[in-house]
Amino acid sequence: MDRDEILKALAHPVRIEILAKLKDPAAHFSAQTHPLDHGVCAGQFQSCGLSQSTVSAHLAALQRAGLVTTHKIGQWVFYKRDEKTIAAFLEDLGTTL
């Protein structure tokens, strides 16, 4: 876990919003045709008013920080929260501060 990389990723409110929506994908991405067990397809975030390039940049930052994992099926990439990393970060933050 790279605390600095995570803090950089969380410094942007859109990335926090993406993580919040990924916490309950059924509530936010019910229109997705693929099963949500795979994660949320990057294209689903465009419904949030973001361009494809903006979505890609935000998801890449979250992935670099280890906050999301990816799963590729065909041409689609699906994203899920990495709950283990998020929990470790929150525990580290709680003990450090």
Secondary structure by P-SEA (a helix, b strand, c coil): ccaaaaaaaaccaaaaaaaaaaaccccccccccccccccccccccccccccaaaaaaaaaaaaaaccbbbbbcccbbbbbbaaaaaaaaaaaaaaac
